Structure formats: structure tokens, C-alpha cells
Amino acid sequence: MRGSPIVKAALGLGIAMLRVVAARRHRRAMTWVALTVLLASCSSTPPTSGPSPPVSPTAALPSPPPASPTFSVDDRTAVEDLVRNYFQTVATGDFQKLKPMATGELVKAIGFQQIVANVLGPASATLDLTKVEVASAEGGEVTVDVQGTITFPPPSRPTSLDGPAIVERVHGEWRMADYTRGGRSLRESLFTQLKDARQEKNGVVLQVIGVQLRDDATLVYATITNKNTHSVSANYVASFVDPKGNQYDNSDVGFNQVAAHASATSYYGWLNPLPVKTKTIRLIAKVFDDTTVASDDFDIHVSLIK
């Protein structure tokens, strides 16, 4: 059987098949070795001319800046509700409720508005808000698009609310910081940083504490201090002179009699608007001695600082 041609042929065929299998395995092994060498050469670091610098165990990539607080849907609702409530409270004239809603210069503006209201008496207004919508939010400041009007009783004219309101986050709470009235930012049209705003004559001190350049009027807020032992009267028409030398009379005066050793804070007002960029205003006012009827003529050149 071993030497038969059939057996020899079978053995020859088996050996040939084994050689084919071995050749295939050898090629696969060589291919794997070649790929391994190629990958190693691609991932290796090129040689340097000197020793590698030591790697600090604390070295790390710079950390990204902390993410700013997100402005959520609840924040949007809270901000828009605040703006609506603020103007509704303005319309009712409840200044005590207004102050906790505000921040910055707006708090001072509310105090000045209250001074005028104390002279003219309480008055409610008609409010018509047609739009209150958040326009943008960046960090803790939100810009709100406001459109509407607020109208106080005659002789007041309707006042337009026609531009952005600014709401700021203060200690985690949203507060009104500014709004646009008659095309003017309230914050930009109110001046509380003043220079050369004080004058004293015969025991009477007149000091300007604020100037508001509204679109429909010019208001000068002042404090009169009487150091005398007798009262003085300050309820007389005052004038102001603009930077071009134009003089405006017929003011609305909030002052009355100032008692001895007392002070009074009120306002002078004119229905003559000045540009927001006005840098100086000259106040001319009289204060009379109630015992001699002699007048002290005040002439104060006030510088408005922003």
C-alpha cells in the first residue's frame, strides 16, 4: 500500500497543501511585523539635540474660565415682571415700594421724584405698556425693550417709555437700574456729582444736590439751610442760565419758609429742556430774611459731572 502510486499521490498532495498553508501564515506574520514597525515609527518622538526637560507633576493645561451664570426662562419671567411692576408702582406714586425695586442712580431719582410729589400732592397716573420684552442678557445685566406711555393729570403731558430698560442682578435679586423716558436714559440725564454747587450768604446756605435734564423740563434739586435765629422765605421764582447765556425765568418753586436752625430740601423747575450733554448750569435764586425782608441773592455756577 505504501508504495502504491495512489498513496504516493495522496501524500504528495497533502505535503503541497501544508506548504501552501505555511506560506500563507508566514506572509501574515510578516505583514503584522511590518505594520507594527510602521506604527512604532509614526508614534515615536523625533530625537532632540539635548536631554528631555523634566516633567513637572503639577504641570497641566490651563483650566477654562468659570462659566457665567445662565439666564434661565425663570429669570426672563422675573425680569419682565419686575419691569411691569416697577412702572405700575410709578403710576400709583408709591415711592416706598419703588425703592426696593431699584439700584444705583435710580434710587436717587426716586428720592427726587418723591420731593416733587410732596410739593404737588399725590397723583396717580394712567399706564399703557404695549411691550416689555427681554432683548439681551450678559452676566448680571439684562436689557429689556419697553414701549408705552404714562400720563399724569394735567397739566402734565403723556410721557413716552420708548427704549431700553436696564435690569441688574444685585445680591441674587433683580433690580431696575435705568429706563428710557422721552428718548433719554434716566441714568444719563440725572446728575448727582456736582462741582461748585454750594453758596452761603448771611447765615443761609443754598446747596444744589441734583440736576435732572428731562426731555420736557429742567429740574434743580437743592437744600437750603438756615443758620439764623429767625426764619427765612425761599418761595420765590428763580432763574437758570444755560451755557449759551440764555436765561429762563418763571420757575416752579417747591420751597416755602425755612425755620430757624433748620433745613429744607426741595426743587426749582422750568419747562425748558436742555441737552443731556450740558456741562454747566447757573442758578439764580432769592432767599428773604423774614425779619428785615432783605434778600440774599444766590448766583451759583454748577458743573455737571459724569
Number of C-alpha atoms within 10 A of each C-alpha: 7 8 7 8 10 11 12 13 10 11 13 11 11 11 10 12 12 11 11 11 10 12 12 12 12 12 11 12 12 12 12 12 11 12 12 11 11 11 10 11 11 9 8 8 8 8 8 7 6 6 7 8 6 6 7 7 6 6 7 7 6 6 6 6 6 6 7 9 9 11 14 9 9 8 13 18 12 13 26 19 13 18 24 14 15 18 18 19 19 19 17 14 18 15 16 12 13 20 18 11 20 23 18 13 16 21 19 18 21 16 15 22 14 19 17 19 15 12 14 10 9 12 12 14 17 15 20 15 16 11 15 18 19 19 13 12 16 12 12 16 17 24 20 23 21 24 18 16 19 19 16 15 11 7 6 9 11 17 17 19 25 19 19 23 25 22 26 23 16 13 7 8 11 21 24 26 21 23 25 21 20 17 15 20 20 21 18 17 21 21 23 17 13 18 14 12 20 19 15 14 13 11 12 22 18 24 19 24 20 22 24 23 22 23 19 15 13 20 23 21 20 21 18 23 21 24 17 15 11 13 18 27 18 22 18 18 17 21 20 26 16 15 13 7 10 8 13 16 15 14 19 17 19 23 21 14 16 22 18 14 14 13 16 18 18 21 23 25 23 19 16 16 14 18 12 16 11 14 15 16 21 18 21 18 20 18 25 19 18 15 9 8 11 12 17 18 12 19 16 19 18 20 16 20 12 11
